Every structure is written in C-alpha cells, then in structure tokens.
C-alpha cells in the first residue's frame, strides 16, 4: 500500500524535466507501467490506490496548468480518464490472476493426493 502512495508521485515528479518533450499520452503510459507493477505485487486495493494516485499526480505534474489540480486540454482529460480506466482494469485482472494461481496450486495439491492414493492400486501385488 505504501508503494501505491509513493511510487506514482515519485515517477510523475521524475518526469517533470521531460514534460515538454514527452507527450501526455506517453507520460500516462509510463504511469500505467508503475500501476501495473504495483497491482501485480500488491492487492486489489493497492492497485486501485496506485491508479488514483497516478491520475492525481499526472494532473498535477504533467498537464497544463502545471502544479495545479486542473486540466485545460480535452486530450489531457481523456488521457487521465483512460489512465484511470486502464489502471482499474489491470488491478482487477491482477487480483483475478492471483486468485486463479491459488486455485491452480490447491488443485495441483489435490491431484497429487489422488495420485498418491491411487499408486498402491497401480503397483503389482507381491506373491505371498
């Protein structure tokens, strides 16, 4: 959860010197990478918090007017909304992937138990 609060503003602040050369779409894509990383290693809440943080700091650091929570250009508004949507979808997908991973591990354990139980029935009986 801490990374969800710290990483997006740190990356957005890191991009400030490049904001005149970097399109807002590319800056948003860089922030999406940060959100994906946090969603992959964290939980659903961390991913959601990271995407909210990324959208806020994208607005503050990388859109005109700078250092204000306001967006003047329509394209930047669309980019911020898409950043939110993509980040939330990625967070949901990461949570689902983690759940499916747990199910796969559990099912593999059950299958191993069935194989272990069936093994004596497969081996030939020794002559008395």
Secondary structure, DSSP 8 states (H G I E B T S, - for coil): -HHHHHHHHHHHHHHGGGTTTS-HHHHHHHHHHHHHHHHHHS-HHHHHHHHHHHHHHHHHHHSSSTTSS----HHHHHHHHHHHHHHHHHHHHHHHHHHHHHHHHHHHHHHHHHHHHHHHHHS-----
